[in-house]
Amino acid sequence: METPWGALPISDAHIHFFSHRFFSTLADQKKAPLNSLEPLLGWQMPDEDPEQLAAAWVQELDRHGISKAVLIASVPGDQDSVIAAVQRFRDRFYGYMMVNPTAPDAAAQVESALSSGNIHGLCFFPAMHCYSIQDERARKLLDLAAAKPGTVAFVHCGVLSVGVRRKLGLPSLFDMRFSNPIDLHAVALRYPQIRFIVPHFGAGYFREALMLCDLATNVYLDTSSSNSWTRYEEAHLDLRTVFRRALDVVGPKRLLFGTDSSFFPRGWNRAVFDAQTKALYEIGVTGEIACSILHDNLQNLFP
């Protein structure tokens, strides 16, 4: 893809795979027929076959020149949709599944998904499911990840707002007591063989996320979303300052570019890419470092 540094390969570390099952789950929670969601959201409802949605994402990524992307199953229990997508397009996608350690069948689901060879990461949302990442139930799932070399753990911290739930009028009974990246410190040290990813620069816990990364070298940050969390800082941060501080503390090898793209017809969120590359270029980042953030670091997670 063409960038301020010239043509560079681009990979996206954060795309939500909003499958047919994902929308069916929301429809069940809303107690409404599935076909009622499309006019409410203004989004396209995907085909029941996840391979069709995967093919649409391949076409969309090709249109923008994106070589590879992470697909995230965005409700617990939807890992089969991502598994099917990755199995069909192994050269284009890595697969992550959302886990809920408080569910009685969580370990069995993780074991089965990892055995498929098409799940590369477990996504923990402690505030969403109201548990601590230090909870013994979370540890059981991390033990499974540790036993499968190369599996990463994505841990959402900070502010959590699910736009699709808000648009549908569904409650989001999250608990921010479980949102602090500091809670991940001892866990990351306990599992040095696992690479942990904290998205959105910690989503409002930027200082804490930087502290965590400084103390645990197996923790990465992803750059996805509009980063609107910066308005919570005492001195309002712009993206240039965010990147400058992250590069200073974390370094260029543990930052993963992502967009947080999710639905059609919008597709891949080019505006996030443009804003982030502009900020990186303006602070004087070299083409080599830009290539690391925009592509190489994700590839190196899964050699």
Secondary structure, DSSP 4 states (H G I P E B T S, - for coil): -EETTEE--EEEEEEEE--HHHHHHHHHHHTS-GGGHHHHHT-PPPPSSHHHHHHHHHHHHHHHTEEEEEEEE-STT-HHHHHHHHHHTTTTEEEEEEE-TTSTTHHHHHHHHHHTT---EEEE-HHHHT--TTSHHHHHHHHHHHTSTT-EEEE--S----HHHHHHT------GGG--GGGGHHHHHH-TTSPEEEGGGGTT-HHHHHHHHHH-TTEEEE--S--GGGGGSSSPPPHHHHHHHHHHHT-GGGEE----B--TTT-S-HHHHHHHHHHHHHTT--HHHHHIIIIIHHHHH--
